[in-house]
């Protein structure tokens, strides 16, 4: 069901399998036959785990029992006895616009040499910050993903859902420069060996570019650049629903985290744009 109906990725399927297997180890009967009393013992067993891990495992079980009930495999849903830890979602780490500029300046200087690795790195940076791609989406781009004169990418993101993402003229130029170094018979835009570069390698590349720009590598990752893309767009007045679409978030609540990051800007926006802002008292 998770694969065929929900369209879950193989990583999500593996995570669900792992969480269900760990839960099965903690109950005294088969997981599909477990009672509410059986499940109530899991909270104590999971006491040493991080709240986020407990919440994820409990969510997997709720989905599992919901499936059993929907398919008539059992009449009751015992998942009400599962723990519900209170989660405080941390604000994303971000970089300010001047720090992003320092990273770009260093990457552009290196790319000007024409050396293949530096040209590739600038293309990666332009797509990460310019289009807000996830690391997995970026490294797995096919060679023909960026086409001259086509100002957008067609991505298949989480849950195998497709979305359109605008691509800047800067990013298009950087990618076209990189394509001169990529053999025409290669499948991937950023090849490595028989496949494409890994997310781990991308992480290392981004940190090295941050260091070149005088930014502490510990503060920078591909996901931090995605956060910067979102936060800076919101600061520029982007609509939250548009931002949700660009980021590929299924739930607007996921996108709303950026309203907390840029709350000062939103207060200023209300004070300057609201119809009552200019009305005298």
Secondary structure, DSSP 8 states (H G I E B T S, - for coil): -TTTTS---HHHHHHHHHHHHHHHHTSSS-GGG--HHHHHTHHHHTTTS-HHHHHHHHHHHHHHHHHHHHTTS-S--GGGGS--------------HHHHHHHHHHHHHHHTT--HHHHHHHHHHHHHHHH---HHHHHT-BTTSS-TT--EEEEE-GGG-EEEEE--HHHHHHHHHHHTTS-TT-SBTTEETTEE--HHHHHHHHHHHHHHTT--GGG--HHHHHHHHHHHHHHTT--HHHHHHHHT-SSHHHHTHHHHHTHHHHHHHHHHHSTTTT---
